[in-house]
């Protein structure tokens, strides 16, 4: 499905916020590598936002449920994508 979408429109796949789980790291590595290899897809590994030596995001970037990133997390992801050269347009 990702391949089909990427043929039609620019596509960015963003990994969920890291929660410090070893299994999650293994899945990020395996699935992320496969997604990143698809032509036309930008894959963003959210572990890039971690402080050096940390395995989870700071609470300031997470919703109270501990599973979802908040608005500040989303802002950091978009800033990183723009810094990587992904052309994003602001909604008016």
C-alpha positions as CSV (number, residue, x, y, z in Angstrom):
1,X,0.0,0.0,0.0
2,X,2.8,2.4,0.9
3,X,4.4,1.8,-2.5
4,X,1.1,2.5,-4.3
5,X,0.5,5.8,-2.4
6,X,4.1,6.9,-3.0
7,X,3.7,6.5,-6.8
8,X,0.8,9.0,-6.7
9,X,1.9,11.6,-4.1
10,X,4.9,12.5,-2.0
11,X,4.8,10.4,1.1
12,X,6.4,10.7,4.5
13,X,6.1,7.8,7.0
14,X,6.7,8.8,10.6
15,X,7.5,6.2,13.2
16,X,5.5,6.4,16.4
17,X,7.2,8.1,19.4
18,X,9.8,5.8,21.0
19,X,8.8,4.3,24.4
20,X,12.1,2.6,25.3
21,X,11.0,-0.9,24.4
22,X,13.6,-3.2,22.9
23,X,11.0,-4.9,20.7
24,X,9.9,-1.5,19.4
25,X,13.6,-0.7,18.5
26,X,13.9,-4.0,16.6
27,X,10.6,-3.3,14.7
28,X,11.7,0.3,13.9
29,X,15.0,-1.0,12.5
30,X,13.4,-3.8,10.4
31,X,10.3,-2.1,9.2
32,X,11.9,1.3,8.9
33,X,14.6,-0.1,6.6
34,X,12.0,-1.6,4.3
35,X,10.0,1.6,4.2
36,X,13.0,3.8,3.6
37,X,14.0,1.6,0.6
38,X,10.7,2.3,-1.2
39,X,11.4,4.9,-3.9
40,X,9.5,8.2,-3.3
41,X,9.0,7.6,0.5
42,X,10.6,9.7,3.2
43,X,10.9,7.6,6.4
44,X,11.3,9.5,9.7
45,X,12.7,7.5,12.6
46,X,11.4,9.4,15.6
47,X,14.3,8.1,17.7
48,X,16.3,11.0,16.1
49,X,14.5,13.3,18.6
50,X,16.0,11.5,21.6
51,X,18.6,13.1,23.7
52,X,21.9,11.3,23.6
53,X,21.8,8.1,25.7
54,X,18.1,8.2,26.2
55,X,15.6,5.6,25.1
56,X,12.3,7.5,25.5
57,X,11.1,11.0,24.7
58,X,10.9,13.6,27.5
59,X,7.5,13.9,29.0
60,X,7.3,17.4,27.6
61,X,6.9,15.8,24.2
62,X,4.3,13.2,25.1
63,X,0.6,13.2,25.7
64,X,-0.5,12.1,29.2
65,X,-1.3,8.6,27.9
66,X,2.4,7.9,27.4
67,X,1.8,6.5,23.9
68,X,1.2,9.5,21.7
69,X,3.4,12.5,20.9
70,X,1.9,16.0,21.7
71,X,1.9,19.2,19.6
72,X,5.4,20.0,20.6
73,X,6.5,16.5,19.4
74,X,4.7,17.1,16.1
75,X,6.4,20.5,15.7
76,X,9.9,18.9,16.3
77,X,9.1,16.2,13.7
78,X,8.0,18.8,11.1
79,X,11.1,21.0,11.8
80,X,13.3,17.9,11.3
81,X,11.6,17.0,8.0
82,X,12.0,20.5,6.7
83,X,15.7,20.5,7.8
84,X,16.1,17.3,5.8
85,X,14.7,19.1,2.7
86,X,11.2,17.6,2.6
87,X,9.1,20.2,0.9
88,X,6.2,20.9,3.2
89,X,3.6,23.6,2.6
90,X,1.8,25.5,5.3
91,X,-2.0,25.3,5.4
92,X,-3.6,28.7,5.1
